[in-house]
């Protein structure tokens, strides 16, 4: 597997400093966010010099960009937010190809005040239909630029579990739509570690053909987010499950402080 990290994990100073830190940790793969280039996370245009800067630094530091973030609330109560998000996706799609990746990550969204926060209206037919409408437009953009779009089963989102992720894939029936699997987002609280392992296996079995990227984030049984190896997710088991389906894609570290990167990378490197 390709061990990498969210570039946004590191404090924003300049792109050279961010890429240098990533390389110092011995990582070769990054999921990029345009905020690391001093732009909005969802820009409506990306200057050519910013694209050149990313490409140049990736070359200098021998880093491969394996993903680009374009997360907006795909079911926002305000339709103008959805429209703006799609416009940004339209702007970012060619940029992704320019900087060496064909993968853009999305957020299926929430009816809550925050796109990652659960709201009961997420479970309504209206929310699901709005997701399909927004996703159809996103897929058309992906087809235009020959890129892949990644969605993640996320407890606070309309696609809150692997079953709904499977439903979305089946209803969209598009080879442009892929899955990001994060074991820490498969449960909010768990009774024990065995239950967590069961949830991981269930997700892998349900989504195995469509998993493009895996995330290395951890969570304790009480719901606290932790760096990989510090919570209750069984990462050796996760790696074995991914190996069982011949997953050789990126395993991306995130959900931790910059100071925790070194020990987390050491833990994961012993597994992959």
N, C-alpha and C positions, 0 to 999 in steps of 0.2 A: 504494500500500500504506500501511497505517496503522503508522507507526513508533512503537513503544512499548518498555516495559521492565518487568522484574520489580520490583515495589515493594520486595521484600526485598533488592535490590542495595544499598540505602542503609541506613546504620547506624540501628538502632532507637533513637529518642529519643522522639519522639511523632509521631502521624500528620500533624500540621501541618508539621513539619520535613521529613518524607519527601516529602509532596506538593509542598511548596515547592521542594525540590531537583529533583524530576522536572520541574516546570514551568520552572524556571530553565534547564534543558537544552533547552527548546523542544519537549518531548515532550507528546503529547496523549492517549496510551493507556497503560494499566497492566494488568499481570497481578497480582492481589492475593493476599496471603497473610495469614491471620488473625493470624500472629505480629506483623505490623505494627500491630495493634490491641492488643498486649499479651496476646493469648490464645494457647493452644496452637495449633500448626499444624493439628491435627485436633480441634477442640473438639467436645464433645457437646451444647453449647448455646451460642448467641450472644446476649448481652443486647441488648435493643432499643436501648439508648443507643449501643452500639458500631456497630450498623447505621446509626443516624441520623448518627453521627459520620463514617462513611465517605461516606455520601451527601452530607452537607453539604460536606465538604472537596473531594469530587470536583466539586461544583458551583462552589465558590469558585475552585478552580484550573483549572476547565474541562478536567477530565480524564475520559476515558471508561474505565470498567472493562471490559476485554474478556475477562477470565478470572479464575478463582478456583482456588487450589490445594487439592486434597484428596488428595494422594499418600500412599497406604499400600501395604503389601506385599500384593498380591492373591493371592500363593501362599505366604505365610508358613508355615513349618513348624508354627507355633502357630495353630490355628484361631481362638483367642480374639482374636488380632491382626487377623485378617480380619474377624471379627464387629465389633470395635471400629471398624475403618476404615469399614465399611458404616454403622454407627450415626452416625459423624461425617458421612459423605456425606449421610445422611438429614437431619442438622441443617443442613448447609451448602447443600443444594439450594435451599430457599426464600430463604436469605440471598443467594445469587447473583442471583436475580431481583430482590430488594429493592435491591441495590446497582447494578443496571443491566446485568448480563450474563446470558447463558444458557449459558455455557460453563464447565465444571469439568474441570480436568486431573487425570488419574490416573497411577498407576505400575503396570505389569503385574507387576512384582516379580521376586524371585529366591529361590532356596532357600539362598542364601548368608547370612552373618551381617548383611549390609547389603542393603537392597532394591535398590541400584544395582550390586551386585557380582556378577559372573558366577559361577555354580556349574554343574558338569556336569549336576546333576539338573534344571536348567532345561530341558534338551532331552528330558526323558522324557515319555511319554504321561500319567503321573500329574500332572506339573506343568501340562501343557496342559489336562487335564480340570478341574483345580482352578481354573485361570484362567477357564475357561468357566462354571463354577459360580458363582464370585464375580462375574463380569461379568454374568451373567444377573440376579443380585440388584441390581447397580448399575444396570442398564438399567431395571429395574422402577421404581427410584427416579426415574430420569431421565424416564421416561414420566409418572410421577405429577406431577412439577413442571414438565414441558415444558422440560427443559434438554438440552444436549448434553454428552457425555463425550468427553474427548480422551485418546488414548494415543499414546505416542511410541516408534517403533522405537529401542531403546536397547541397546547391545552387552552390557550386564550383565544385562539383563532376559530373561524368557521370550520376549517379543516382541522379538527381538534384531536384526531386519532388516526391510526393507520387504516381503519375501516373506511373512514370518510375520504382519506387520501386515495384508496383504491376506487371508491365510487367516483371521485373526480376524474381519475385517469380513465376509467371506463366510459364515463359520459362524454368526456372531451374527445376521446379516441384520437389523440394526436401524438405523433412520434416526437413532437417538440417539447412535450411536458414530461419532466422527470422529478425524482424524489430526493430530498435531503433527509437523511435519517440521523436524528439526534437522540441518543438513549435517554438523556436527562429530560427530554420533553415528552416522553411516553407516559410519565406519571407525575402527579403533583405531590402526593404522599403515598407511601406503600406500607404494607403490613410487615414485609420482610424482604430479604434479598432474593429469595427464591421467586417471589412474585415479580420482582423486577426482571429477573432472567426470563421468566415466562412471557412477560410483555415484550422483551427484546426479540425472543424467538418468534413470537406471533407476528411482530412487525416485519421481520426479515422474511418469513414464509409468505406473507401477504403481498409484499412489495418488491421481492428480490429482483425481478426482471427490470425494475425501473429505478433502482437506487443508483444515483450518479455520484453523490458525495455523502460521506459520513462525517458527523461532528464528534469531537472528543471533548464533551462537557459532562460534568458529573453533578449528581444531586444526592443529598442525604434523604433517608426515609422520612425525616420530618419536613422535607420540602426545601431545605436550604441548598442553594446552588454552590457547587464546589469545583475546584480544579480537578481534572481527570486524575483518578487514583486516590482522592481524598474523601469521596463520598461513598455511596452504597451501590453504584453501578459496577458490575463485575466486568471490567474491561478485558481481561483475558478471554472471558466467555464471549463478549461482543466481537472481538477480533476473530475468534474461532467461527462464530456464526457468519461473519462476513466472508471469511475464507471458504466456508462451506458452499457459498453461492458463487465462488470465484470472483469476488469483488476485488478489483485491483486499483480502484480509484483513489481520490484524495481523502485523507482523514485529517480534518481541519480542527485545530485547537482553538477554542474561544471560551468566553464566559469566565475570564480570570484576569487578575491584575498583572501588569507587566513584570512585577517582581516575582511572580509565581511561574513564569514561563520556563525558566531553566530546569527546575525540578520536575515540572510536568512533562517537558519534552524528553528528559532522561527516562522517566517512567514509561512513556509510550514507546520510546525507541527500543526498549527491551522486549516489547510485545510484537512489534511489526517488523 
